[in-house]
Amino acid sequence: MESDDDVDMHAADANEELDDMKKRLKEMEDEAAALREMQAKVEKEMGSVQDPATASASQANREEIDSRSVFVGNVDYSCTPEEVQQHFQSCGTVNRVTIRTDKFGQPKGYAYVEFLEVEAVQEALSLNESELHGRQLKVTVKRTNIPGMKQYRSRQANPYAGGFRGRTPYAPPFIYSPYGYGKVPRFRMAMRYSPYY
């Protein structure tokens, strides 16, 4: 049998372990609370916490900005925002010029021009097919994206893009078939690999 001293030592060890665990739990809870607080602060700064009223207000604000903006297509890749601004200066006061770029920083070939007044948009549309850096610009009214709405286009069969996969190709009648009786050579589409052939 164990003596009373051994039992007391085990109880003391257990109490110390329990105290250590409680201390660690308290530290973890404090850290979690601090993280939650920091997360809330960051979300508030970023504006990602939006109630429906703010979301609809920002949507209305975006629509108002888009009503003062035009889309400019076929912009030369070497064009700078200052040159585009200079080109549209005759229409009205240009608030902002945005030339879209890909993830490597290369221009995509189109831009958005935002004016201070709505009337300038009609003037800017008159600059459709005008030249900048030797390229004809395509100027249209900027459309507003509605979040969550995606425009799906129905895919129609394109005879030039391998739409004839299921049909047998036309083969002229052979007097003597080098492939055997009833066999027709299979013509494969060289454009696209398909494992089902």
Steps between C-alpha positions, in 0.01 A plus 500: 500500500603855440589714792326829576810695385478348150131591474571857611780531241273373223228744606751788506630405152144482369418841650811654339409347161144626532623850586736494199214393272272773635775758448556385139124499432473857633791610275337337196165667572668840536685446172178396322321811632787721381488336156123551475545865592774547238288323236203727572723806476646389166154420361375841605796668329460294183126557495423133450238507776204641310144503607243492217440876527867581437520241222203653316643849555835394354317336206311827436828693528664263250210544257528879533875485426441264205243743354784756478749253346577361156672182384784558252604196299792439262735720703864475392714304746756782522234760589523667840200616708614861446475458120151351527400785733635754251301332219171527695569844653285671235188312619510623859696480823660156532489372857690173454650281226544129568698289252441134589806275528551126535668336801844573353430874464460492122209713363198305376419750227199675651434778748225669700467878506297655784374858461380746764176576315249265332469719187864430412411135426295600191789717381743210554279266295550736205872409519414140402732384217737793559872421481750489785855370434385393153222273631126552466342525845172329582308720746182370667305571817638308799261236628451428869579150622234354726663273760388139474359539148695323231407527136502152351522461124361185349770308318404430143667233292788650306584287198854644489578413864452125485122486541477191277637255752205261492463475121701285265695709251415490133712251309480467122391157375794267448515249221766310690524586868854471632362479854287189446133446418270745675787685670528874463809698598444705815588865462604652830468865589855625538392806700390345826602188691213278610554171683171360365616434144 
